[in-house]
Amino acid sequence: MSADLAVSTTHVVVAPMLAALVTAVLTLGTRRYDRLQRVLSLLGIGAYGVGVIVLTTRVLSGGTLTYQLSAWPAPFGITLVADALAVFMLALAALTTVAILIFSVAYVDEEGQRVSYHPLFHFMLLGVSGSFLTGDIFNLFVWFEVMLMPSYVFVVFYSGPRQTAAALQYTVLNLVGSALMLVAIGGIYATTGTLNMADITRRLADPAAFGIDPAPVLGLSAILLLVFALKAGIVPFQFWVPPAYRAAPAPISAFLAGVTKKVGVYAIVRLYFTVFAAGVVDGGLGLPGLSGESFLAFFGPVLFLMALASMLVGGVGAVSRDNLDDVFAYSSIGQVGFIVLPLAVVATIGDHSFGAAATDLQVLGVIAALVYSLNHAVAKSLLFMVSGTVFDAADTIELDRLGGLTTRYPVLSGSFFVGSLALVGIPPLSGFFGKLLVFDTGGQALAAGAPGAGLALAGALVGAIFTIAYLSRAWTKGFWGDVTPAVERGEQSTVLVGVVAALALVVVAIGVGFDPVYSFAEAAAEAALDSEGYVDAVDPEVVAHE
Amino acid sequence: MTQVILATVLGLLFALGTYLILRRDVVRVVWGVSIIGQAANVYLVTMGGLTGQSPILGHGGEHPVACSVPDAGANCVTDPLVQALVLTAIVIGFGTTAFALVLTYRLYQEHNTLDLTEVTVE
């Protein structure tokens, strides 16, 4: 390689991935020594957390960092990009998974932990971190697979009739999704001539200079959206969510709902707001009912319908379930609707041309989605772990057989209460600001005269009412009332309740000390919308044509 | 001509895969998933272009410009990158198919049937 191709690489970018990978391998090698394995696993998640904190501080103080694998300059090699958006998602993942792993050590039986739990956990975390950090679209596919493979095994972990059936459905759906993702990526490569996300952005922004036609990229990116929606569990790709979450061990349901789902959300923000937002189809999209020339003008209405449907399907589903895990699983579908809705609103309001500064409303919409993601990650993992603790104590999570948990387990019930109020959006908890920002986005769009903003507000209101309904139903049926025999018999585990209570405190802390969280989310949203900054940071070489 | 044949084959493979996924028998569903995965791989190879020289020195690779680049000229080379992508995808597909087959066996053990209408998720 010639010396004039100077490559800037920062090694700290791979620190979280390295921590997860090394821990996964070490815990695989120490299966015979289960105490050592557990210690290594906990140390590993600690190292992951430290890695994320160091990376976050570096990125927030010094701007976007890149890591060019094997010092190949972009776009020829694989690039990892740590910008504010990526580190926000990493911080969300680290915060949640530390609690989940401590919970797991106390929750999952020794045999289960010895066989495969810890290596799989860290491989899944590796896949999640890789998806957040990669700047290469094919590499994104690989990290998705790294993340999915352990999740298949986790869904079938208890290996009973229900688990095998749920895992088959989950696996087949995701394998079809992977094949579609490959088709979309192959097509994008053939059309744009590159796999590097920054390079795709640059080429879409100036198609004439690179001799490419942006129109096919619109269709191909629509296929990709389908795959991300499947990962995020957005309607109409939500039906795998309840069986899979119910089949998986409680801490894994917390992982899947809290973190893995957010990978789908992240991919939507990164690809459609940073990368494909640069695309413009000259002369309009040529699709009925859609005006505008930007790719976002197409994805806005599509996301809008999906978000509204998610909120309704999730709400109606959760109100009618008689099992804590089912209620939370349907609730996850509804809550993802709340995350996608502000994205859809700001995508609809207008073209976001390459190089132009994003408007305040666009930034606000992405902030709303990110803050809501953080709230959902913490609160929903809290709730799934409450459900796990209840199961550990009472051997059931059927609402009919539960009752009087408040008398028997006040701390656990208090944590459930805090988690529910956070999902509902009561101040001063983290969820209040999430809801506030979502409604603020809708309100400002309405004031700006955006089409459908009124419908967005109405949908969010109905979704919020459903949230109150299903959570108060779970509370009155399961936690209040007379103590049932199942609840009377059980004994709670101090570690499990301790983890759940600690997460409840985190929910309160995020809400009370919201200012730094908001600044972090704002930096992340600005990074997400700054396509030009993203291209500059990766700095793909200009490929000359002959 | 190669393009027409490959496009037809790809269409047939995707159709066959989709048909098998919609069957009741779990083994056929896994076959269907596997065929769709392979169809995606074949599709990926064709994305590198089919008309160019082989990108190897001494075999026509002396003019290293991929045919997908505009105005690449007559003696351009086929893009070799897609082959690297496909190798990765094949390895991943191998792992997932093996897992899906083991899962099918476990499903049979738990439910005593491979008929999907008799397997309930609830």
Interface residues (C-beta under 8 A of the other chain):
Chain A: F138 F141 V142 E145 M149 Y152 V153 V156 S159 G160 P161 R162 T164 A165 A166 A167 L168 Q169 T171 V172 L175 V176 S178 A179 L180 L182 V183 G186 G187 Y189 A190 G193 L195 G211 P243 H545 E546
Chain B: I21 V26 V29 V30 V33 I36 G37 A39 A40 N41 Y43 L44 M47 G48 V65 A66 S68 V69 P70 D71 A72 G73 L81 V82 L85 T88 A89 I92 G95 T96 F99 A100 L103 T104 R106 L107 E110 H111 V119 T120 V121 E122
